[in-house]
Amino acid sequence: MTTIPQDQKSLIVMNPNSTEAVTEGIATALLPFSGRGEPIRCLTLKEGPPGIETQRQADLTIAPMLALAAAHESEASGYVIACFGDPGLHALRDQTALPVVGIQEAAVMTALTLGQRFGVIAILSASIPRHMRAFGAMGVLDRLAGDRALGLGVLELADRDRTLTAMIETGKRLRDKDGANVLITGCAGMAHLRAPLEDATGLPVVEPCQAATAMALGQIALNLRHSQTLKDPKHAQ
């Protein structure tokens, strides 16, 4: 990403894990948005775990991530939470009136416009129950074809060839066995594998950080905000 003047507002994309290589992968995924109006700044949560693979790890990132967002509020035009699972999504929406988009929610919503049934390529089996709870809360389980794991941890994803091979195999199972006609990569920073995965499976592939950033930029451009009704004392229960 290009250097942003300190007094210029930008979309803040937060990586809730502490691995700088993941943040760099997210920044690379967002290069197609460079020079298209809104500057983008990618931040790493230093207090986060090296990778977020369980519900506990995800939940433990929420408080420090809220603090990170608050520290950058004056320079933010909006936020993206760049972890598939959207830890702290609703808490951050309570904290700020700026647009807040989670990559999991945005990826699913985007996938629903590209196919009838979406399949998710998770990294580990332990991630799937967390995904399923989120899909249930979104009310999209009837459009979910399947959620299958690569069996690779976050740090193992750095091995491009191994990861791509596993993703293609998993994507084809989601297509052939589960009936998916659109795929979602269930982890941040994997945009460099999107094109070869699409070529190998013949299906559209949604990269969550790209989907969330596109949605956030649209909300910023249109001056859209999430509901603040619960903050209005007139509506308090």
N, C-alpha and C positions, 0 to 999 in steps of 0.2 A: 504494500500500500504506500501511497505517497505521503510525505510529511505534511501534517496539518497544522496551520497556525494555531496557537493556543487560544485565540479569541474567536475561532470559527467553530460553530456547532458541528457535530458529527454523529453518525449512527454508531453507538457503542456496541460492539459484538464481544460478549464475555465468554471465555472458555473457563468453565468451572473446575477443570483439573489443572495441575501445576506443570504439565509437560509442554515446554515451549514449542517442541516440534509439532504438536497437535495444533497449537495456535497458528504456527506458520502454515500448516496445511489448510486451516480455515481461511487465512488471508489469501492464499493462492486460489482457493475455491471462489473467492469473491472478486477476483480480478476483472471478470466481465462487467462488473458494476463501476469500475474506476472511470472517473470523468463523466459520469452520467447524472451529475447534479449534486448529490449529497455525499460528502466525504464519509469514509468508513474507517473506524479505528478498532483494531482487535486487541483485547486485553487478556492476560492470563491471571487466573486466581492463584496467587502464590501459596495460599493456605490450603488449597485443594489437594486431593490425592493424585498420584501420578496418572491414574485412570479411574473412571467412574463405571463400575461394573455391577454394583448392588444398590438396593434401595437405601441401605444405611449410608453408604458412601455419598449417594446423591443428597440425602437429607442433611448430612453434615456440612455440605457446601453452602447451604442456603444463607445462614447468618453472615458469613464473611462475604458472600457475593452481594448481599443487600448493602453491606458497608462499602464495597467497591463501587457499586452503582451510585450510592449517595455521594461518594467522594468525587465522582465525575458528573454529577447532575448539572452543574453550571455550564458544562461544555457539551452536553448531550442533546440531541434532537430526538432520540429514541434508543431503545435497547433490543438486542437479540440475545437470548440465552442459548448458547451453542453447546448443548448437551442433549442427546436423544433421551428423553424422559422429562425434560422441562422442569428441573428442580427449581423451586422458588418462583415459578411463573406467576402465580396468583398473589404471592406475598409482594413481589416487586410491583405488580399492578396496584396493590394497595398503597405502596410507598410513593409512587410517582404518577403524575397525570400524563406523562409522555407515553407514546406508543411502546408497548412491550410485546415481543413476539417470541415464542418458544419454537425451536426447530422441529420438535416432534409434531406439535399441533399443526404447524404450517406445512410440513411435509405431507401429512395425511390429507389436509384440506386440498393441497395441490394435486395429490394423486387422485382424489375423487373426481377431478375435472379431466383426467387423462385416461381413465379406465373404470370399468365397473367394479372390479375386485382387485385390491392391492395386496401385495406380499411384502413382508419386511425381512431384510437380511440383518439379523442381530449379530452381535459379536460373540456373546456367550449365552448358554442356556439360562444362566442365572438372571439375565436381563429380561427374559421374556415375560415372567409374571408382572414385572413393573410396567412393561409395555401394555400388557393386556388390561391392567387396571386403568391405565390412561385411555385406551381405546373404548373401554366400557363406559367411562365417564363422558367421553365424547359422543357416545351413542352410535358408533360406526362398526360395531362387531359384525353386523350383517353384510358389510362390504369388505371385511377382512378375509382374504383367501388363506393366509397362513403367516406365521412368524417363525423363521428357522434360523438357527445359530451357526456361525462359521466355526466356532470352537477356538477362536483366537482372542487373546486379551488385547487391550488397547495398545500396549507397547509392542506387541507382536505384529501389529498392522503395518509397522515400518518396512517389513519385508514385502515389497511390492508384488513380486511374482507369486509368492505363496498366497498372499491375500487375494490377488486377482483370480487365481485358480480356484480358491475356495468360494469366492463370490460367484463365479460363473456356475460352479456346480450347484451351489445353493439356489441361485436364481433360476436355473433350469428345473430344479425340483419344485420350486414354488410355482413355476409356469406349468409344468407337465403333470404334477401330482395334485397340486392344490388349486389350480385354475386361475392363478394370478395373471392379469393382463397389464399390470403396471407394478414396478418395483420401487421400494424405498430403501436406501442404504441407511441402516440403523445406527450410525455413528458419525460424528463430525469429522471433517477434514479428509474425505475420501473422494473428492470431486475428480481427481486425476484418473480414477478408475471408472468413472461414469460412462465415457464413450466406449471403451472396450467391452464393458458389461452390456451396454445396449446392443453393440454389434453381435455379441455372442448369443444373446437371448432373443433378440428381435423385439424387445419390449422397451417402452419408455422407462427411464430411471430418474427418480427424483432424489437429488442430493439435498439433505435437509437444511444446511446452512444457506445454500443458494435460495431455496424456497422461502425461508424465513426472512432473509434480507430483502428479497423482492417484495414480500408482503409489507415489511416494515417501511421500506422506501415509498411504497404506494400510500401507506397511511400518513407518512410525514408530508408527502406532496399534497395530499387531499385534506390535511389538517384533521384527520380522524383521531379520535381518542376512545379508549375503552371506558365503560360506564363507571362513573364515580358516585352512583346513586347512594351506595351504602355509607359514603362519607358525609352525606347531607343529613343534618340532625332531623330535618322534617320527615325523613324516611326511616329513621331509626325505629327499631322495634322496642 
